[in-house]
């Protein structure tokens, strides 16, 4: 599923949410002693301060912003989880399907309570799923949205009925920021805007929010899993990258997490400092991708789209902007993703001479004075739109793309904007190229394609491409089968259609990063979903 996209759609709703927590004065001191925690060096050492670049005003499942992913798994847990390339039990000990793949049975763990004391049982899960699947914002997540009925078979057994089989139903329950279980006391039936609080089953409890300053989380002493080391975690609001690194150096914060807040240049600078270390996940998180509008403007011509692809030197993105940490991407999915190890029938690798020849064939003639090609008196100028806060490198990627396209005579206007403006322009078709981030391993390729008919730039960009209706029909078909052979055949077609028509051009696979002070943290082990900070992966310095 395009979770990032779902967050964009939902952000407008979040603007009118009622915040459940009220903080102290703006100059409140978040130290343990100020909050009434026990004093002493030992307690002080067990307070971890992390950075966040946005206010923590949308921490509910589905509505959570990408910059608050560091806090996601602290509060909420999912019924299932993705680990070692498989879907495994989490709050549900196990799951199974009936023979025709239309009934899913979840066996829940016993003895778990929500932060407010409500029991985690089948009725709580039923209330969560009934609430979720009636929300149209879940429409790109069939495992939740396509539910026909949910039954609490007994106190710890839940039965879910679907209208048809689908090989990826279970994967949709693994999203840390989408499928988290909330206390039933927080749910108002049919009300998808009001937020009454942030109450899950996770290792930390939402305790205090001071606008413009910080949010405090305290350890859940009744946590069902392994107890975390730190008594409390302070998420301090520091929107500026330079200020975050300074705060890390001075000890104002102990940890910064995620590619959205750490560039590779930040990483190299910080790890050169005394007392600061870091790590980069071995596993690719997602693909950095650009999507071309094939239904309006110059890019309607397939030769122009092919020329754009031939003009892009992915090596410059990898080596020049990521210091070689990010591998070149040929697919919009992390390597090893099921059903994506296929042979591409058409490829358009870096070849500026071929790009120039294609543009010549398409009738775009170079204007030697301007350096931009023209056709019928119109210059070949494209518009590239992107969310300026999408990740730490988006502006750098935009600038490099502009430079590369200009070398073959394609002008590129860069239009960065805040995410809701970017999304509105994109869905209105007011773009030639847009920056697009692919899916995680556990949500690929089904979520990448699944949202295309209605919720991504592809919804507009594919509308005039030959064979697009068959393409959308194939997306529908893959959502209604669990036969591995049929699924593979459908993805062979979908991937080749998308990349062969140069609708998407993958650039690099981005990694997630962590920076930390060595007086608090001795190391960190990334989870199988590295975009989400997992406090259980920390090794504390004791």
Secondary structure, DSSP 4 states (H G I P E B T S, - for coil): --HHHHHHHHHHHHTTPPP------TT---STTTTTPPPSHHHHHTEEEEEESS-S---STTT--GGGHHHHHHH---SEEEETTEEEESSEEEEEE-TTS-EEEEEE-SS-B-TTS-B-SHHHHHHHHHHHHTSGGGTT-HHHHTEEEEEEEETTEEEEEESS--TTTGGGG--TTTSPPPPGGG--TT-SS-------SSSEEEEEEETTTEEEEEE-TT-SSPPPS-SEEEEEE---HHHHHHHHHHTS-SEEESTTT--HHHHHHHHTSTTEEEEE-SS--EEEEEEE-TTSGGGGSHHHHHHHHHH--HHIIIIIIHTT-SPB-SSSB-TT-TT-----S----S-HHHHHHHHHHTT-EE-TTTSSEEETTEE-EEEEEEETTS-TTHHHHHHHHHHHHHTTT-EEEEEEE-HHHHHHHHHTT--SEEEEE-B-GGGTTHHHHHTTTTSSTHHHHTTTSTTHHHHHHHHHHHTT---HHHHHHHHHHHHHHHHHTTSEEEEEEE--EEEEETTTEEEE---SSTTS--GGGEEE--
